[in-house]
Amino acid sequence: MDTKRTSDDVVSDTHPGAPGGGQESGATTRELDGLYRRIALRLLPFLFLAYVINSIDRANISFAKLRMVDDLGLSNATYGLGASLFFVGYVLFEVPSNLYMQRVGARLTVMRIMILWGLITVATGFVNTPGQLYVLRFLLGVAEAGFFPCIILYLTYWFPAARRGRITSMFMLAVPASGLMSGPLAAWIMTAFDGTHGMQGWRVLFIYEGIPAVALGVAAWFLLPNGPQTADWLDTRERDLVTAAVAAEDERPDATVKGALRRVVTDGRVWLAGFVFFAMYAGFNVLAYWAPTLLHDLGVTDLTTIGLLTTLPSIGAVIGMLVAGRSSDRTMERRFHVAVPLTVSGICFAAMTLTSSNLLLSISLLTIAAMMCFGALPVFWTIPPSYLAKASAAGGIAFISSLGGVSAFVTPNIIGQIATRTGSMDNAMYFVAGILLVAGVVIVKGIPAAALGERRLRPTTNSDL
């Protein structure tokens, strides 16, 4: 059989993006590439922007901390508690929110989440006591619960597994992109608008950064179809191609509600993936909530300088995510594309304890750590949908994400307590490094390659999408 096929060849059931069912779709590879590119260009800009705003609104407290601690009487430990209470609400409502999304659709779910979190972010600008801050951080977690797993699940409605590494990378670039913007933006708002409306700069920061989420929530109703079959910008044949390609991957014997519940609760791979995401979130928390503090401890006191320096790890994260997503899709290998970056990231966090007197080396290690940790993120999120049936995907993805939320609650408190009791971040860095190193081993040893289809999938074409 001739294995040399051009980009105009008809795609059959052996192609990872084929519509499946053992019958040829009649679509060429070039046609499918063009179709998926058009879908990505239609959906990703809005999803990307929404996730940018989500990341900014979640982490802006790390910059507000530099001024609000004195106004509200917060120590490192109480700040850590306030920052982490977000994730209590997030974890409690993550799975219910994602399951409810399957009933009402992505459009209504995203609209509800974004409007609520925007309003709560605005309200945070009016807090006067630590208790009020704690309540609003908890409510912010409740409001945002389900947003990230909703989008991860939503992407599986449109893109087959062999294309998800790059697509997920492009969506998750919003996290480092928000890092590039949030530091300079927060520093500018807190300085330029300090005293505006008779408020301190950190209060204005919350108010101004909460408004865009409300506006995007309204826009979601008009811009997001619930799935391919409700997208009026696709014709009937295109809808059928996309739907069939994804449906072919879900023809598994446990794709029922009863089987889905059993799979999520009893599948050890779900728990192992949850632990890996738990560990990854420990690294993310250092970058999101403590990077400004680390730079301040290194002797950088100017807000604008801190804001600019925090963009360097974000630049590294962008590079890591683009390279890892493309490499993983090209080779159709997932586990080591997660394990190796997590290991390197852990080593960098540990090494930072030896460079506390050298700003250049410290920011370099922080940038490499961000490049590796964030590089593993989009590849990691191609793994659970590869072995979860469609009916169990919503609960399974949300459950794994909620374990990350547990980490996001636990690790800021641990880091805050360590920093408060020892007066140093060194032991906290060792804790983060250790858990990342363990996660690197777990992802390789705990989830076999066969479970991810690494032996049967073939790389897609050279198309960017």
N, C-alpha and C positions, 0 to 999 in steps of 0.2 A: 504494500500500500504506500502511495506517495505521501510523505509527511511534509512536503514543502507546499504550504498553502499561502496564498496571497491574502491581503486585507479585504479582498472582495469575495472571498469564499463564503459559502453559506455556512452558518453556524449550526452545529449539530449538538446532540446531547452530551458530547464529550467536552465541549467548551464550558468553562466555569461560569460564563454568563449566559449560557444557553437557556431558552425557555423551558427545557426539560421535557419529560414525558416520553423520551425516546424517539421523538419525531422532530424533523428539521423545522425550524421556525420560518424558513424562507427569508430571514434577515441576514445580511452580510455583516462581517465583523466591523466594517467601516460604518455601516448604518447604525449598529448598536453603539459603537463608540460615539457617534454623533448624537444619538438619542440620550445617552447617559451624560454627555457633556452638557446638553441643553437642560436636562433636569437639574444637574448640579448648579448651573449658572442661574437657574430660576429659584432654587431653594436655598443654596448655601449663603448668598449675601445676607438674607434676612436672618437666618439661623446664626450665622457668624456674628452679626451685629448684636443680636439678642444675647449671645453668650459673652461678648465683650462687656456689655452693660451689666450682665449678671456677675461677672468676675470683678468688675470695678466696684459694684455696690456691696459685694460680699467682703472685699478686702480693704475698702477705704478706711475702715476703723484702724488699720495699722498705721496710717499716716495721721489720722485724727488723734491717735494716742499721744503723739509727740507734744500736743498742746492740751488735750482734754484731761490728761491724768491729774494735772494740778487743779483744774476747775472742778472736777468731780471727786477728787481725793482718791485716786486709784493707785495701787501698787502694781508691780509686775504680776503678782499672783492674782489680784482682783481683776486686772485687765485680762489675764489669760482666761479667767472664768467667764468674764463678759463676752470675750471673743468666741469662746467655745460653746456657750449656751445656744448659739445659733444652731449648732448641730444636734442638740437634743430634740428640738422641734423638727429638724430636718429628718432625723432617723425615725422618729415616731410616725411621721406621715409619709415617708418615702414610698413604701410598698403600696399603701392604700391609694395614694395619688396616681401611681402608675397603673394600677389595676383599673381605677376609675377612668383613666384616659382611654382604655380600650372600649369603654362603654359610650363615652361622649365624644371621642375623637381628639386628635392633636390640636386642632384649631382652637376649640373652646378651652382646652387645658392650658395651652400656652398663654392665651389671652388672660385667663383667670390668674395664673401664677404671676405674670409680669405686672399686671395692674396692682395686685396686692403687695408685691414686694416693693414696688416703686413708692406706694403710699407709706409703707412702714419705714422705708429709708428716709423719706422726707420727715416723718415724725421723729426720727432719731435726732434730728437737729434741734429738737426742743426739749431734750431730757435735761433734768437738773440734779438727779441723784443717781448713784450707782444702781439702785433698785430699778429705776425706770429704764436704765440702759439694759439691764438684764432681761426685763420683760420684753422689750422691743427686739432684742437680739433673738430671743426664743421665738417670738412671733414671726420674725423675718425667716427663720428656719422653717416654720410651718408653712409660710407662704411660698417659699422657693422649693419645698419638697416635691420631688417628681420632675423638676424641669430637666435636669441632665439625663436621667434614664429615659424620660419621655423622648428626648431628641435622639438618643442612641437607638431606641426601639423604632422610632419614626424613620430613621435612615435605613433600617432593615426592610421597611416596606417598599423601598425604591431601588436599592442597590444589592446585587448578589454578593456573596462572600468574597469572591476574588477581587472585587473593586473596593471593598470597604476600608482597607488599610489607608489608601490615599484619601478617600472621601472623609474618613474619620479624622485623619491628620489635618485636612483643610478646615474642618469644623473646629477642631480643638486648638488650632492656631490662635483662636480667639483668646485663649488663656495667656500665652506670652504676649500677644498683641495688646491685651489690656494692661499687662505689666509694663509695656513700653510707654503706654499713655498715662496710666494711673499715677505714677510717681510725679512726673512733671505737671500733670493736670492738677493733682491734689496740692502740690506745693504752690502752684500759681493761684488757685482758688483761695487757699488758706492765707496767702500773703496779700494778694491784690484786693480781695473782698473782705478782709478782716475789718470789722466795724460796720460793714454794710447792713442795713436794716437794724442797726444797733446790736448786731450779733458778733460773737467771736468767729474767726475764720473756719474753725472746725465744724461749727454749726451750719454755716453757709455751705460747706463741702457736702454734708449729707443732703441738704435740701436741693441743691443744684444737681447733684448726681442721681437723685431719685426720680426727678421729673421725666427723663428720657425713657425709663422703664414703663411708665404709665402710657406714654405715647406709643411705644412699640407694642404694648399689649393690645391697644385698640387696633393697630395696624395688622396684627396677627389674624384677626377675624377676616380680613379682606385678602391676605396674601398667602395663607397656608391652606392648601387642600388637605383633607384628612388622609388621602392616599392616592395612588395612581388613577383609580377608577372615578374619582371625583375631580380630577384635574382637567378643567375645560381647555387648557392650552396643549393637551395631547389629543391626537385623533384616536379613534377606536382601536386601530391596529397597534399603535404605540402603547396604549394602555394595556392591551392584552399581552404584548411582548414583555413589558415590565412586570406585570402581575404574574405571568407564567414563570418567568425566570426566578423570581423569589419563591413562588409556591413550590417549585421543584425541589428546593432545599428543605422544605418542611414536610415532605412526605415520609414521616417517620411514625412508627407504631405507637409512640406515646403522645402523639399530638392531640390529646384530649384534655379537658379540664381536670378530670380525675388524675390522669397520668402526669399532667403538668404539676399539680400540687405535690404528688409523690416525688417527682423528679427534683424539684427545688429543695424539698426538705431532706431527702435522703441521698442526693448526689454529692459525694465527697468533693468532687471537682468544683462545685459551687462554693463550698466552704473554703477550699484552698484558694480559689480565685478571690474570694472575699478577704482572706488574710493578706494576699499580695496587694490588693487595692488598699487595705488598711495600712500596710507598710509604705506604699507609695504616697499616701496622704500625709504620713509623718514628714516626708521630705517636702511635699508641697507646702505644709504649714510653716516650715522654717522659712521658705522663700516668700510666702504670702504675708505672714503675720510678724515675722521677726527680722527680716532683712533690714528694714530701716533701723531697728534697734542695734543689730550687729554693726552696721556702718557707724552709728552714733558711738558705740563702744570703741570703735577703731579710731575715734578722734574727729569724725566728720560731724560738725554741728550745724552747718548751714542747710536749711530745708531744701533750697533749690539744688544744692550739690547732692544731697541724699537722693532727691527725686531723680536726678540725672544718672547717678550711679546705679540705681535700681533698674535702669533700663538695660544694663549690660547682661544680667542673667536672663532677661526676657529675650534679648537678641539670640543668646545661646539656645534658649528653649525653642525659638522658631526654627533655627538650623537643625536642631536635634529631631524635631517632629517631622520636618520635611524629608530629611534623609532616612529616618527610620521607617516612615510610612511607605516611601517609594521602594526602599530596599526589601521590606517585608513582602510587599505585593509582588515584586519582581522574582523573588526566590520562593514565595509561598511558604516561608518559614516564620513562625510566630514566637515560639517560646524563648529562643535564645535572643531574639530581638527585644525581649523584655528583660531577661535575666542579666545579660551583659551590661546594659546601661544602668540597671539598678545596682549592680555590684560596683561599677565605677563611681556612681553617685555616692554610694556609702563610703567609699574610700576617700572621696573628696571632702565630705562632711567631717570625717575623722581627722583628716590632715589639716583642716582649718584651725584646730586647737594648737597647732605648732606654728602658726603664722599670725598670731594675734597682734604682733608688733609691726607687721608689714601689710599695708593697705593693698598694694598691688597684687601680692600673692593671694591675699584673702579674697579679693574680689574676683581674681582669676579662678580660684577653686570654686567659689560660689557660682560662677558662670558655667563652669564645666559640670558641676552638680546639677544645675538647672537644665543644661543641654541633655544630659543623660536621663534624668528623672522624667522630664517632660517628653523626651524622645520615646520612652517606653510606653507612655500613656495611650496614644491612639492605637498602637499595635495591641496593647492589652485588651482594649475594648472590641477588637475583632474576635477575641477568643470565646467569651461566653455565648454570643449568638451562633457560633460554629457548632456547639454541641447541645444547645438548648432548643427544643422543638418550639414551634411558633406559639403554641398555647401556654408554654411555661416561660417564654422569653420575658414577658412583662414583669412577672413576679421575680424571676431569677435575676434579671438585670438590676431591678430595684433593690433586691436583697443584697447583692454584691455591692452596689453603690451605697447602701445604708451602712454596711460595715466600714466603708471609707468614712462615712459620717461619724461613726463611733470613734474612729481614729482622730477625726478632726475635733471631736470633743475632748478626748483623752489627752492627746499629745500637746495641745497648747497649754493645758493645765500642768502636765508634767514638766514641760519646758519652763513655764512660768515659775513653778515651785522650785525647780533646780536653780534657776537664775536668781530667785529671791533668797534662797537659803545659802547658796555658795558665793553669790556675788559674781558669778562667771557663767558663761554659756558652754564651757568645755564639756562637762558631763552630759549636758543635753545633746550636744553634737555626737557624742559616743553612743548615746541611746538611739538616735536616729540612724546613725551609720550601721549599728548592729542589726536593727530590724530590717533595713534594706538588704543587707547581705543575706540574711535568712530568707527573705522573699525571693531573691535570685535563685536560691537552691530549690525552693518550693515549686516555683513555676516550671522548672525543668523536670524535677523528679515526681511531682504530684499529678501532672496532666500529660498523659502520653500523646505523642504526635498523632497517632491514629485517630484519637478523639477529635482532633481539629481538622481532619481531612488533609493534613499536609502531604500525605502520600498519594492522594488521588487528584488533588487540584492542580491545575496547570496555570502558569502565569498568563496574565491578560496581555493585550497588545501593548505597544509603546505609547498608546494614547495617554495623555496626562490624566484623564478621568476614566 
